[in-house]
Amino acid sequence: MKTLFLTAAAALTITACNSGGPTYITAGEPPMAKIQVSATGTANMAPDMATVSAGVVTQGKTAREAMIGNATKMTRVFDELDAAGIEKKFITTSQLSLQPKYNYQNRQAPIIDGYEARNTVSAKTYNLDDVGEMLDALVKAGVNNINGVQFSIKDSKAARDKAREDAIREAREKAESMAAAAGVKLGKLKSLSESGGSSMPRPVAYAMEARSAGGSTPVAAGEQEINVTVNMSYDIIE
């Protein structure tokens, strides 16, 4: 009988084929141990674009009455935004709906007791100094539903690149520290991947108040936080 000796350092892969077929044994070098690290880089950047979302809710006894009333108010909204210097191409109708209002009484089947029309628009500007005037114009036009102000960054590439560079540098330093603590040396970089890349808008502060002096509603844009996470893997040299 023949005996097959294999060293302990060899990695074995045994594959059995069909019943009665040959068995293959492959010996190779074991995979190198690795250090895997991840880090997140952060960069702050001031927004350069703002979007205001607002709308009009109108009620009427009939569907036609609700829609006509809503259309009249929305025409004023568009006129006021135009007077505030907001170009038409930056104004978008984001929602338009008409719903019946039901009256539930005496445990009987509900009956339609009027209609409610909703029309919501989004107005965008690249001049943040216009945001307060936009809000004032909307309220002046009869808007009775302001959903909020969203600040964003038109081009965040520079901030994202900086966050990525910081993340890679931190991950490399972390891997070197781990190798030193373990009494080994850091080998070649074997893999590098990126995940995340999210933008975290800061809370927006805005207040609506009447101003006899004619000042616009104060709005604070703040900064946005851009995060990039990297994952890196290094070989370990004994």
RODO-2510 file (C-alpha; in nm, 4 decimals, decimal comma):
residues 238
     n   res          X          Y          Z
     1     m     0,0000     0,0000     0,0000
     2     k     0,1292     0,3435    -0,0910
     3     t     0,1182     0,6215     0,1709
     4     l     0,0807     0,9920     0,0850
     5     f     0,2531     1,2360     0,3230
     6     l     0,1531     1,6040     0,3272
     7     t     0,3243     1,8786     0,5273
     8     a     0,1221     2,0546     0,7915
     9     a     0,1749     2,3900     0,6199
    10     a     0,0094     2,2791     0,2979
    11     a    -0,3505     2,3702     0,2252
    12     l    -0,5545     2,0792     0,0906
    13     t    -0,8467     2,0891    -0,1458
    14     i    -1,0146     1,7554    -0,2018
    15     t    -1,2736     1,7224    -0,4751
    16     a    -1,4695     1,4022    -0,5238
    17     c    -1,6079     1,3451    -0,8712
    18     n    -1,8782     1,1018    -0,9752
    19     s    -1,9054     0,7744    -0,7944
    20     g    -1,6146     0,5535    -0,8934
    21     g    -1,4235     0,8480    -1,0434
    22     p    -1,0805     0,9734    -0,9366
    23     t    -1,0194     1,2005    -0,6356
    24     y    -0,7990     1,5070    -0,6856
    25     i    -0,5762     1,6431    -0,4078
    26     t    -0,4224     1,9876    -0,4555
    27     a    -0,1558     2,1225    -0,2218
    28     g    -0,0817     2,4989    -0,2076
    29     e     0,0379     2,7789     0,0167
    30     p    -0,1984     2,8851     0,2955
    31     p    -0,3549     3,2313     0,2620
    32     m    -0,1702     3,5096     0,4438
    33     a    -0,3208     3,6551     0,7587
    34     k    -0,4721     3,9992     0,7089
    35     i    -0,5577     4,3159     0,8977
    36     q    -0,8909     4,4668     0,8004
    37     v    -0,9761     4,8209     0,9029
    38     s    -1,2373     5,0849     0,8278
    39     a    -1,2561     5,4562     0,8943
    40     t    -1,4908     5,7446     0,8222
    41     g    -1,3815     6,0863     0,7003
    42     t    -1,5944     6,3958     0,7526
    43     a    -1,6014     6,7309     0,5759
    44     n    -1,8302     7,0275     0,6367
    45     m    -1,9510     7,2477     0,3547
    46     a    -2,1899     7,5399     0,3384
    47     p    -2,4944     7,4714     0,1187
    48     d    -2,5408     7,6769    -0,1951
    49     m    -2,8965     7,5785    -0,2916
    50     a    -3,2313     7,5964    -0,1132
    51     t    -3,5696     7,4428    -0,1951
    52     v    -3,8885     7,5701    -0,0345
    53     s    -4,1906     7,3403    -0,0343
    54     a    -4,5308     7,5005     0,0279
    55     g    -4,8881     7,4593    -0,0770
    56     v    -5,2489     7,5645    -0,0606
    57     v    -5,5317     7,3617     0,0895
    58     t    -5,8783     7,4742    -0,0240
    59     q    -6,2197     7,3390     0,0717
    60     g    -6,5498     7,3722    -0,1125
    61     k    -6,8981     7,2298    -0,1215
    62     t    -6,8369     7,0864    -0,4664
    63     a    -6,5274     6,9529    -0,6379
    64     r    -6,5415     7,2406    -0,8870
    65     e    -6,5639     7,5004    -0,6107
    66     a    -6,2629     7,3519    -0,4306
    67     m    -6,0532     7,3344    -0,7492
    68     i    -6,1425     7,6872    -0,8662
    69     g    -6,0617     7,8319    -0,5253
    70     n    -5,7344     7,6444    -0,5164
    71     a    -5,6381     7,7521    -0,8690
    72     t    -5,7067     8,1174    -0,7831
    73     k    -5,4765     8,1031    -0,4814
    74     m    -5,2037     7,9150    -0,6682
    75     t    -5,2088     8,1760    -0,9447
    76     r    -5,1281     8,4342    -0,6783
    77     v    -4,8510     8,2087    -0,5479
    78     f    -4,6834     8,1959    -0,8893
    79     d    -4,7234     8,5699    -0,9331
    80     e    -4,5656     8,6453    -0,5952
    81     l    -4,2745     8,4092    -0,6577
    82     d    -4,2160     8,5771    -0,9918
    83     a    -4,2211     8,9181    -0,8207
    84     a    -3,9655     8,7851    -0,5701
    85     g    -3,7286     8,7090    -0,8580
    86     i    -3,7718     8,3292    -0,8690
    87     e    -3,7493     8,2041    -1,2275
    88     k    -4,0324     7,9838    -1,3540
    89     k    -3,7908     7,7025    -1,4433
    90     f    -3,7101     7,6697    -1,0724
    91     i    -4,0766     7,6285    -0,9713
    92     t    -4,2283     7,2792    -0,9828
    93     t    -4,5724     7,1464    -0,8944
    94     s    -4,4926     6,8534    -0,6675
    95     q    -4,8447     6,7524    -0,5630
    96     l    -5,1989     6,8119    -0,6848
    97     s    -5,4927     6,6276    -0,5353
    98     l    -5,8691     6,6456    -0,4875
    99     q    -6,0312     6,4426    -0,2119
   100     p    -6,3896     6,4154    -0,0893
   101     k    -6,4631     6,4960     0,2747
   102     y    -6,6798     6,2387     0,4457
   103     n    -6,9266     6,3001     0,7258
   104     y    -6,9643     6,0121     0,9717
   105     q    -7,2777     6,0448     1,1874
   106     n    -7,5096     5,8210     1,3847
   107     r    -7,3308     5,5055     1,2775
   108     q    -7,4699     5,5453     0,9280
   109     a    -7,2900     5,5091     0,5984
   110     p    -7,0599     5,8084     0,5420
   111     i    -7,1788     6,0788     0,3079
   112     i    -6,9704     6,3267     0,1091
   113     d    -6,9770     6,6633     0,2815
   114     g    -6,7572     6,8748     0,0557
   115     y    -6,4212     6,8472    -0,1157
   116     e    -6,0640     6,9392    -0,0373
   117     a    -5,8100     7,0411    -0,3027
   118     r    -5,4352     7,0440    -0,2342
   119     n    -5,1652     7,1942    -0,4510
   120     t    -4,7994     7,1900    -0,3458
   121     v    -4,5120     7,3617    -0,5225
   122     s    -4,1361     7,3465    -0,4768
   123     a    -3,9361     7,6608    -0,5480
   124     k    -3,5581     7,6446    -0,5817
   125     t    -3,2985     7,9188    -0,5579
   126     y    -2,9200     7,9371    -0,5704
   127     n    -2,9180     8,2651    -0,3825
   128     l    -2,9742     8,1826    -0,0170
   129     d    -3,0471     8,5468     0,0572
   130     d    -3,3738     8,4996    -0,1364
   131     v    -3,5129     8,2285     0,0934
   132     g    -3,6676     8,4649     0,3465
   133     e    -3,8319     8,6669     0,0695
   134     m    -3,9627     8,3461    -0,0860
   135     l    -4,1326     8,2489     0,2381
   136     d    -4,2830     8,5944     0,2778
   137     a    -4,4060     8,5918    -0,0819
   138     l    -4,5716     8,2532    -0,0342
   139     v    -4,7519     8,3615     0,2815
   140     k    -4,8591     8,6878     0,1163
   141     a    -5,0057     8,4881    -0,1729
   142     g    -5,2245     8,2882     0,0630
   143     v    -5,0178     7,9746     0,1201
   144     n    -5,1467     7,7963     0,4310
   145     n    -4,9136     7,4962     0,4355
   146     i    -4,5330     7,5328     0,4431
   147     n    -4,3639     7,1927     0,4471
   148     g    -4,0170     7,3299     0,5118
   149     v    -3,6902     7,4501     0,3647
   150     q    -3,4265     7,2053     0,2433
   151     f    -3,0697     7,3237     0,1931
   152     s    -2,8367     7,1235    -0,0284
   153     i    -2,5040     7,1400    -0,2116
   154     k    -2,5004     7,1600    -0,5884
   155     d    -2,1471     7,0194    -0,6225
   156     s    -2,0024     6,8411    -0,3188
   157     k    -1,7121     6,6711    -0,5009
   158     a    -1,4381     6,8773    -0,3345
   159     a    -1,5731     6,8124     0,0148
   160     r    -1,6311     6,4437    -0,0629
   161     d    -1,2731     6,4059    -0,1925
   162     k    -1,1359     6,5600     0,1268
   163     a    -1,3502     6,3310     0,3431
   164     r    -1,2257     6,0295     0,1443
   165     e    -0,8608     6,1290     0,1820
   166     d    -0,9036     6,1749     0,5576
   167     a    -1,0743     5,8354     0,5849
   168     i    -0,7941     5,6545     0,3959
   169     r    -0,5256     5,8230     0,6048
   170     e    -0,7024     5,7340     0,9292
   171     a    -0,7547     5,3724     0,8184
   172     r    -0,3859     5,3375     0,7267
   173     e    -0,2791     5,4772     1,0652
   174     k    -0,5191     5,2411     1,2391
   175     a    -0,3773     4,9403     1,0510
   176     e    -0,0186     5,0425     1,1364
   177     s    -0,1101     5,0807     1,5038
   178     m    -0,2756     4,7379     1,5115
   179     a     0,0259     4,5743     1,3433
   180     a     0,2684     4,7380     1,5876
   181     a     0,0607     4,6300     1,8868
   182     a     0,0534     4,2712     1,7540
   183     g     0,4294     4,2659     1,6928
   184     v     0,3994     4,2166     1,3174
   185     k     0,4641     4,4217     1,0067
   186     l     0,2101     4,5614     0,7697
   187     g     0,2259     4,4112     0,4221
   188     k     0,0756     4,5150     0,0910
   189     l    -0,2659     4,6713     0,0561
   190     k    -0,4894     4,3941    -0,0787
   191     s    -0,8296     4,5618    -0,1021
   192     l    -0,9830     4,9075    -0,0802
   193     s    -1,3519     4,9876    -0,1003
   194     e    -1,5782     5,2778    -0,0197
   195     s    -1,9201     5,2821     0,1355
   196     g    -2,1526     5,5474     0,2602
   197     g    -2,0762     5,8858     0,1139
   198     s    -2,3789     6,0418     0,2783
   199     s    -2,4592     6,4067     0,3327
   200     m    -2,6034     6,5015     0,6681
   201     p    -2,7929     6,8311     0,6544
   202     r    -2,7929     7,0349     0,9717
   203     p    -3,1352     7,1304     1,1131
   204     v    -3,2772     7,4393     0,9464
   205     a    -3,3975     7,7234     1,1649
   206     y    -3,6595     7,9535     1,0235
   207     a    -3,9297     8,1647     1,1761
   208     m    -4,2356     8,3214     1,0181
   209     e    -4,3376     8,6509     1,1699
   210     a    -4,4905     8,9772     1,0590
   211     r    -4,2374     9,2602     1,0277
   212     s    -4,3592     9,6157     1,0124
   213     a    -4,0164     9,7318     0,8956
   214     g    -4,0496     9,5170     0,5855
   215     g    -3,7698     9,2760     0,6750
   216     s    -3,7849     8,9220     0,5385
   217     t    -3,8260     8,6056     0,7429
   218     p    -3,4875     8,5088     0,8975
   219     v    -3,3436     8,1792     0,7755
   220     a    -3,0197     8,0063     0,8834
   221     a    -2,8628     7,7667     0,6332
   222     g    -2,5823     7,6313     0,8553
   223     e    -2,3507     7,3656     0,7128
   224     q    -2,3855     7,0132     0,5804
   225     e    -2,1756     6,7228     0,6987
   226     i    -2,0444     6,4897     0,4287
   227     n    -1,9261     6,1438     0,5373
   228     v    -1,7224     5,8876     0,3428
   229     t    -1,6328     5,5447     0,4865
   230     v    -1,3501     5,3298     0,3468
   231     n    -1,2686     4,9630     0,4101
   232     m    -0,9074     4,8443     0,3684
   233     s    -0,7315     4,5096     0,3986
   234     y    -0,3537     4,4542     0,4413
   235     d    -0,1381     4,1454     0,4429
   236     i     0,0463     4,0670     0,7651
   237     i     0,4206     3,9972     0,7478
   238     e     0,5504     3,7838     1,0336
***
